[in-house]
Amino acid sequence: MGTHIGKIVAAAALSLLAAANVAVAQPYPTKPIRMVVPYPPGGSADMLARNLATSMSQDLGQPVVVENRPGAGTALGTREVAAAPGDGYTLMIGTVTSHAMNPALNPKIGYDPVKDFTPIAPVATIPFALVAKNTLPVKSYGELIALSRAKPGTLTYASAGVGTSNHLAGELLQSMTGVKLNHVPYKGSAPALNDLLGGHVDMMFDLVLTATKQVQAHSVRALAVTSAKRSPQMPDVPTFAELGLPAYDVSAWFGIFAPAGVPRDVVAKLEASIHSAMKSPEMKKQLAASGVDPMEGSAADFATLVGADYRKWADVIRDRGLQSTQ
């Protein structure tokens, strides 16, 4: 009897071990994946994340669920992802703000943009356009610089807030040219643009995505674009490089990150899934219609970009004497 029970117990143990081995051998992913967006719904990052999530869900065979975690200028959601396990089941769509500008601006932000994350893949980039109100007596970038030198500190430029891309685009311009502008921060790009249209501020670095409509409506005047190449949405508007600032290049880039420590095979699978999504005809059509440029590159390329941009903006912030405690 005892021997019989022993055999049953041994058989049960072997069955459990075999089941465990099968579970271990199951390929990633075996459960839903969370994709955090550190912005409110409706913006460019949210749109990209949701389009990617739809494609990746089909490709990976598990739901990719988008969660909006806005707050503290992207720091809230980014901190949450930094603290999550590096198992590939928590991702985020990060930006130049979350992984280069904010950490450089605030040393106490609560995460290290390089050490606390695994870069998976770059996704897209959107350049800015320097747009001025129609009543400003300038018709070109050269005339704007001349006017700002003649009246230092009097010309105003709006932004979505301290430490945002369109704020630091202006700080970089001042650093590289020596002109003095008066920064006027708002609680988002929409109210900043509204005040520009109302003539309450002189200029703004606005995403080409939204600036194009205002330029086409002759509501504002475009003086330059911040990307290395001219924007297809504004083919007649020169780049800053063409205007004599070859090192001036500011774009709002977007990419997918995971917490630190994600296994290489999981990174490779996620990277392949993202690249597949970005190459789909539907995604290309959506991006082109929105004025968004797709980005190519490996996880290693993306890691290099993040590190370089973090150092770049740290230099600008130090040069301009800026600080934030968000």
Secondary structure, DSSP 8 states (H G I E B T S, - for coil): -HHHHHHHHHHHHHHHHHHHHHHHHS-S-SS-EEEEESS-TTSHHHHHHHHHHHHHHHHHSS-EEEEE---GGGHHHHHHHHTS-SSSSEEEEEEHIIIIIHHHH-TTSSS-TTTTEEEEEEEEEEEEEEEEETTSS-SSHHHHHHHHHHSTTTSEEEESSTTSHHHHHHHHHHHHH----EEEE-SSHHHHHHHHHTTSSSEEEEEHHHHHHHHHTTSEEEEEE-SSS--TTSTTS-BTTTTT-TT---EEEEEEEEETT--HHHHHHHHHHHHHHHTSHHHHHHHHHHT-EE----HHHHHHHHHHHHHHHHHHHHHHT-----
